[in-house]
Amino acid sequence: MRAMYLANYFVAGCIASSFLGWVASLHPMAARAITFLAAAAFILWGLCWLLDFSISNWLKISVNNLQALLLAGLASIAIGAGVFLCS
């Protein structure tokens, strides 16, 4: 059951990322806003890697689970970003 939840979150991340890529391709101002959001998300992602022990304690999950979630988030963003790159 937990694997299905994680798979659903992964697919939702891919869908959200591809939707933002599609919106960014519609208008240059939207592209700037989404670029800012992507940069902010990438900075937070990097901070989560640097502070993984303290964040795992704060979220009350193991470090392995946090790292798996971070890698899944990166993969979903990379898959969804293909829409922006291909359009």
Order of alpha helices (4+ residues) and beta strands (2+ residues): alpha-alpha-alpha-alpha
